Amino acid sequence: MVRHRSILDVMTKLQESEARVNRALAKAVTSCGCLRITAARQRVPEDIRLEELRAHMDTHLAGSLCDNCRETLEVELGNHLFYVVGLCNLLDLNLYDLFLKERQRLSALGIYKFC
């Protein structure tokens, strides 16, 4: 992060890395074909209990990542995390503390965290 000391540099690199993650995922669908996106409106029964909602929600994904696409996405996500950490460092935020706080917020939601 010596080269990227400006917050503007880190912000734009973070945005660029996010685009690369999205592009790698899109290529897994459009170029490789190991994944398919089958998006449609989520259909949820009216009389369902909140605890059962997760079982009726679809990810819209079919297939699984091939080794090549998995490796590409791991690299791109790793690069993205690098810039997230860089942003945290510049802002004097502790990423581990952020994870713990978010985990605590989610656990406070109880059953709503799974929706």
Secondary structure in CASP SS format (residue, H / E / C, confidence):
PFRMAT SS
TARGET T0000
AUTHOR 0000-0000-0000
METHOD secondary structure of the structure
MODEL  1
M C 1.00
V C 1.00
R C 1.00
H C 1.00
R C 1.00
S C 1.00
I H 1.00
L H 1.00
D H 1.00
V H 1.00
M H 1.00
T H 1.00
K H 1.00
L H 1.00
Q H 1.00
E H 1.00
S H 1.00
E H 1.00
A H 1.00
R H 1.00
V H 1.00
N H 1.00
R H 1.00
A H 1.00
L H 1.00
A H 1.00
K H 1.00
A H 1.00
V H 1.00
T H 1.00
S H 1.00
C H 1.00
G C 1.00
C C 1.00
L E 1.00
R E 1.00
I E 1.00
T C 1.00
A C 1.00
A C 1.00
R C 1.00
Q C 1.00
R C 1.00
V C 1.00
P C 1.00
E C 1.00
D C 1.00
I C 1.00
R C 1.00
L H 1.00
E H 1.00
E H 1.00
L H 1.00
R H 1.00
A H 1.00
H H 1.00
M C 1.00
D C 1.00
T C 1.00
H C 1.00
L E 1.00
A E 1.00
G E 1.00
S C 1.00
L C 1.00
C C 1.00
D H 1.00
N H 1.00
C H 1.00
R H 1.00
E H 1.00
T H 1.00
L H 1.00
E H 1.00
V H 1.00
E H 1.00
L H 1.00
G H 1.00
N H 1.00
H H 1.00
L H 1.00
F H 1.00
Y H 1.00
V H 1.00
V H 1.00
G H 1.00
L H 1.00
C H 1.00
N H 1.00
L H 1.00
L C 1.00
D C 1.00
L C 1.00
N C 1.00
L H 1.00
Y H 1.00
D H 1.00
L H 1.00
F H 1.00
L H 1.00
K H 1.00
E H 1.00
R H 1.00
Q H 1.00
R H 1.00
L H 1.00
S H 1.00
A H 1.00
L C 1.00
G H 1.00
I H 1.00
Y H 1.00
K H 1.00
F H 1.00
C C 1.00
END
